[in-house]
Amino acid sequence: MGVYSLDKAKELAKEQELDLVEISPKAVPPVCKIIDYKKFMYEQKKREKVLKSKATKVIVKEIRFGPQTDEHDYDFKKKHAVKFLQEGAKLKAFVFFKGRSIIFKEQGQILLLKLAQELEEYGKVEQLPRLEGKRMIMFIAPKKVK
């Protein structure tokens, strides 16, 4: 292997019945290799697939409350929230205000903050309750399992 002009490199590739593939176009001079292009693409896709499989996938689970959710429903949904956080999923808890119930936005905020406080040992608050349209949304990320 050595440094060749573009014409010489094309000639060598043609002689070997292979392709001249530009590996690093921004380098000066550009870096090229004489290889089988189909094999090169196959290996590159294979590498990308391996990297993609190693990437962590973030799962977001949602729990919906009303501004005046009673205690039993709250406890039931809190149990689900604990399960989601223990499984490693992020939690999106929100209070949905229907019609004129928007006047109870303080109750919705209190409900979400109470939930955050009770889930403190399972996850940490990523975003405090914030009103977006007719929803008050809060995100809780799971704590790392040792």
QUINOR-V798276 format. One line per field, one symbol per residue. burial: I if it has 24 or more other ideal C-beta (glycine too) atoms within 12 Angstrom, else O. A space follows every 10 residues. Layout:
burial=???
This chain:
burial=OOOOOOOOIO OOOOOOOOOI IOOOOOOOOO OIOIIOOOOO OOOOOOOOOO OOOOOOOOOO IOIIIIIOIO OOOIOOIIOI IIOIIOOOII IIIIIIIOOO OOOIIOOIIO IIOIIIOOIO OIIOIOOOIO OOOOIIIIII IIOOOO
